[in-house]
Amino acid sequence: MAKTNVIQIRLVSTADTGYFYVTKKNARSAVGKMEVRKYDPVVRKHVTFREAKIK
């Protein structure tokens, strides 16, 4: 069987709160590190979340 192109990633808050989201991305079409502005409930603001590996 063929290997899937979709991988699971962890989006970690840049506010250093330790809060993270888990999402999927297409490894072929999105080759760079993913960066998204999302809500961080710890600081109660929208902040930038950066991609990190799932351990």
C-alpha positions as CSV (number, residue, x, y, z in Angstrom):
1,M,0.0,0.0,0.0
2,A,1.0,3.6,-0.6
3,K,2.1,5.8,2.2
4,T,-0.2,8.7,3.0
5,N,0.8,12.3,2.4
6,V,-1.0,13.7,5.4
7,I,0.9,13.9,8.7
8,Q,-0.1,14.9,12.2
9,I,1.7,18.0,13.6
10,R,1.6,19.9,16.9
11,L,1.0,23.7,16.8
12,V,2.7,25.2,19.9
13,S,1.9,28.7,21.2
14,T,4.6,31.4,20.9
15,A,3.3,33.0,24.1
16,D,5.2,30.2,26.1
17,T,2.1,29.0,27.9
18,G,2.5,25.4,26.9
19,Y,-0.8,25.3,25.1
20,F,-0.9,23.5,21.8
21,Y,-3.3,22.3,19.1
22,V,-2.9,19.0,17.2
23,T,-3.8,19.2,13.5
24,K,-3.0,17.6,10.1
25,K,-1.2,18.9,7.1
26,N,-0.3,17.7,3.7
27,A,3.5,17.0,3.7
28,R,3.9,17.4,-0.1
29,S,2.0,20.6,-0.7
30,A,3.1,22.4,2.5
31,V,6.8,21.8,2.7
32,G,7.7,24.6,5.1
33,K,6.9,25.0,8.8
34,M,3.2,25.9,9.4
35,E,2.5,29.1,11.3
36,V,-1.1,30.1,12.2
37,R,-2.8,32.7,14.4
38,K,-5.1,30.9,16.8
39,Y,-6.7,31.5,20.2
40,D,-4.7,30.7,23.3
41,P,-7.1,30.4,26.2
42,V,-4.3,30.7,28.8
43,V,-3.5,34.3,27.9
44,R,-7.0,34.8,26.4
45,K,-5.7,36.3,23.1
46,H,-5.0,35.3,19.6
47,V,-1.3,34.5,19.2
48,T,0.9,32.8,16.6
49,F,1.2,29.1,16.8
50,R,4.3,27.3,15.2
51,E,4.7,23.8,14.0
52,A,6.6,21.3,16.2
53,K,7.0,17.6,16.2
54,I,4.7,15.3,18.1
55,K,6.8,13.4,20.7
